[in-house]
Amino acid sequence: MMKAIFNNQIIAESDQTISFEGNTYFPKDSIIKKYFKKSEASSVCDEKGVAHYYNVQVINKFRDEAAWCYTETSDYAKEIEGYVAFWKGIRIVKEE
């Protein structure tokens, strides 16, 4: 079971994650939505496609654009389409 943790709170949890290019991607339905707010930011990666970002807030701690999701992917990244990955201080831990 993989968990994404921020401010000592689990914000995503799944045993259906995908490891891709050094990041752990969680199914979108495994995130706890109350901690996420869609950002206006997006980016385009020539290899993977279009990513949209999410701000993460747990209690009084906030991380701007700390999660992203590829919503339109190339064939190369099709397996992570609709999955969410984290950075900017979000810890990813494996629990057995």
N, C-alpha and C positions, 0 to 999 in steps of 0.2 A: 504494500500500500504506500503510495506516494502522497505527501502532504506539502502544501505551500503554506508558510507561516509568516505572519507579519504582526508585530507588536504582541507576541505570545498568543496569537489567535490563529486557528486554522481558517484559511480563507478558500482553500480548495483541497479536495481529497479524492483520490481515485486509484484503482488498480488497473485502469485502462489507459495509462499515460503512454506517450510516444517520446522516445529520445531521438532528437533530430538536430544535427549540427551542434552538439554540445548543450542543447537546451532541453528541458523536460516540458512537454506540452500536455496539458490537461484537457479532457473533454469539456466543452463549454457548459454542459449541464452539471459538472462537478464543482463549479465555483459557487461560493455562497454570495449570491447576488447583492445582498444588502451592503457589502463592503466595496462594491464596484460602481463607478459612474463613467459612462463613455466620454472620452475626451474628443475634442474636435480634431485632434492630430491623426494623421495617417502618413504612411510612407510607402514607397514602391521599391521593391528589390527585384532586379532583373532576373535573378534565379528563382525566387520564390513567389513573388506576386505582390498584392496589395495588403498591407497590414493596417489595422485600426487599433488605437490605444485606449486604455482604461486607466483612470485614476483609482487609487486604492486608499481607503480610509478605514481605520479601526480605532474607535474611541477618538482620542485627540491626536493621533499620528496619521499623517497624510503623505502619500508618495504620488507625485504627478507622473502620469504615463508609465506606471510600473508594470503594467501587463499589456500584452498585445495579442492580437488574433488575426491570422491571415484569412480573409473572407473571400478573396479571389486569388487562386493559386495557379501556378504553372503545373505542368504534368510532373515536373521534378518534385514539387512539394505537395502534391495532391493529398498525401496521407495526413498532413497536419491542417488541412483546411477546416476551419471552424473550431480548432483547438486553441487553448490559451496558454501562453508562456509568461514568465516573470523575470524581472531584474530589479535593480535599484533597491537592494536590501531585503527583498522577499526571499526567505530561506526555503529551500527545497530539501525535504528529508524523506528518507525511506524508513518505514517502520515495518517490521516483520510481524 
